[in-house]
């Protein structure tokens, strides 16, 4: 019953957070977590149950270790892809940023007025 409730709540949170866009990303993450935890638990339980019934615990342990190794390899591939695809220059936000050159004799209000006039 707890597994079904977690799964249902996770599905609900993911669906509700979709229209929110980037504002709902943390809700979507919690929803995905609530979906994956019951699935992972039931898969581990099923693997151990079959292994104990057949008397071959080594198979289930090797299957679980195989999944862990595949997860680590997939994470490493994603990190490598991200590192290779990033551009060599500055990020877009830093490239468009204008430096503030302090000039003697100018006050803050003149600077603010100049910035507001420039944005128009």
C-alpha angles and dihedrals in degrees: 000000000000091000092052091047092051091048093048093046090049092051090048093051093049093050094045093048095052097081090048092069115197091352090067097049095107091049089050090051092052090047092051089049091052089051097047100044096063091043093051092046094051092047091051091046092049092048093051093043093054092044093051092047091051093041094236107116092158090068093055093046091050090048091053092046089049091055091049092050091048090051092052091047091049091050091050092049091051092049091048091049091050092050093048095046098048113106119246094233132073121293114268094254093055093044092057095044115111118217121236111237109197113218122194116250096024118118128213095252092057089050092051092048091050091051093049091049091049093054093056 
